[in-house]
Amino acid sequence: MDATGRRLLRETGAARPVVAAIAALALAAAALVIAQAWLLADVLARAFLGGAGLAQLRGALVALVLVWAARALVAAAFEFTGRSGALAVIGDLRRRLAAQLLCGRPITAAGERSGELATAAVQGADALEAWFAGYLPQVVMSAVVPPAIVAFVALHDPAAAIVLAVTVPVLIVFMVLIGLSARHSVRARWRALALLGAHFADVVRGLPTLRAHVRAGAQAAAIGDISDRYRSATMATLRIAFVSALALELVAMLGTALVAATVGLQLVAGHLALRTGLAVLVLAPELYAPLRAVGQQFHAGADGLGAAERIFAFLDEPATVATPATPRPAPDPAGAPIELRGVSFAYPGGGREVLRDVRLRIEPGETLAIVGPSGEGKSTLAALLLRLADPTGGELTCGGVDLRDSDPDAWRERVAWMPQRPLIVAGTVAENVALGTPAATRDAIAGACARAGATGFVAGLEDGLDTRIGDGGRPLSGGEAQRIALARVLLRDAPLLVLDEPTAHLDAATAAAVDDAITVAAAGRTTVLIAHRAELAARADRVLELRDGQLAEIAVGSALAVAA
């Protein structure tokens, strides 16, 4: 078992009882295999040498049938235990991945290929079922059954035991060599599959843009090339699987033939009883069966291990949002200033610092506008205020409390946020508006829509607030999605508002109405506006320009020029 498999068993709590149950079943299986061989040999020896009839053999035959039935039950228990354990482990891995994405690295994970992670979390994690239900039980069986059989045979036929003890390591060496060869092929296949999934997801998201620029054909060709890589990697894996099956079967067949020759010579010479010889002959294939099955099941679960390796690599990356073991109570921005004290921030692997030694004090109830060229870090600054990331240098405090010492979720309960690209979930308009305030009344939702300038287009929908939007529902334009997101923010009674381009994608008349709504909503609340529109920036108490990673206060007249 490689390092990823060992880590999967070590770090996943759900895997431990599975391994314990499989080990107990393996011990039972070993005992049943030996009992079956001995009973079968006894029946045959008594029937052919002793001339025993059916009446004399009835007890042994009943015992043999019971052993066969018990072996079938153990095999079924192996399957059930492995598959139920796989479901628990897959669920645990997906929970940890979601927690890392949502809590540990909520914005810095944006650099990851979302399609690749989705492939690993869905199709790749599902492939772990074959690893747990097939490969893991056979690994445990191969560690328990062959030693038990060799020990039993050694007590009755030392010569045959020596043959078995010599041939088993040869089979294991073949398995190791094949596994090392297959590992590279499986990883190449997994990388091709992950790239195919990621590229296809990117193409689907950008299909309108590709069509507009007449690049859809080129992307189809690119997907075809990646598909060919995946096909080639899959065929290489299959070739190794077929060769490995042939090699393992050949070694097992030769080992069984050597044991048969050894037993036959001893029977001819009169050095071995027929019952013992028959038992040894029956046990020889049973010894090699778990080892051959390990080689066969290795390929079935290899995709799952490849996905687990990718998931673990992502989980190993350091979290960018600290969650203290004993958090302090989250400060309230309604009555305490927010301060950035020498704050710097750089994205992992990004090289340069997006923010450098930023110093800022935001008073309670103040409306602050931040302007500046695109790509200068305005959205990153908003993400720090939301604790979607923590500063890589300096401190972000509220009322003198470093926010890294408090629970991120408790702080976010006090913040309402509207991102540049709002999320529309699959559901009704009302459910989307009330996403951050699920207990909101119908009247409150309608009022938030009115203040956000969304009443007009919502009234024109077939079912009004009950119209389904998002995946599988009515598609929204950019401006409509923006107004739904703004209504969501206005509905949320949070003391801190962070609005990132709240009037983007809106026409002039609607934008002016939304500006008025923001002015009303900001009254009595601390508000940070990321603004490009000069009219919106002019409504702020103070305007700061972010350029080259640093903030500088500017006059409103200058702000109008910069925002414009």
Secondary structure as UniProt FT lines:
FT   HELIX           3..11
FT   TURN            13..14
FT   HELIX           15..48
FT   HELIX           54..99
FT   HELIX           100..104
FT   TURN            106..107
FT   HELIX           108..111
FT   HELIX           114..119
FT   HELIX           120..124
FT   HELIX           125..126
FT   HELIX           128..130
FT   HELIX           131..135
FT   HELIX           136..156
FT   HELIX           158..205
FT   HELIX           207..212
FT   TURN            213..214
FT   HELIX           216..269
FT   HELIX           274..316
FT   TURN            333..334
FT   STRAND          338..345
FT   TURN            348..349
FT   STRAND          355..362
FT   TURN            364..365
FT   STRAND          367..371
FT   TURN            374..375
FT   HELIX           378..386
FT   STRAND          393..398
FT   TURN            399..400
FT   STRAND          401..402
FT   HELIX           403..405
FT   HELIX           408..412
FT   TURN            413..414
FT   STRAND          415..418
FT   STRAND          427..428
FT   HELIX           429..433
FT   TURN            434..436
FT   TURN            438..439
FT   HELIX           442..451
FT   TURN            452..453
FT   HELIX           455..459
FT   TURN            462..463
FT   HELIX           464..466
FT   STRAND          468..469
FT   TURN            471..472
FT   HELIX           478..491
FT   STRAND          496..500
FT   TURN            502..505
FT   HELIX           508..522
FT   TURN            523..524
FT   STRAND          526..530
FT   HELIX           534..537
FT   TURN            538..539
FT   STRAND          542..547
FT   TURN            548..549
FT   STRAND          550..554
FT   HELIX           556..563
//
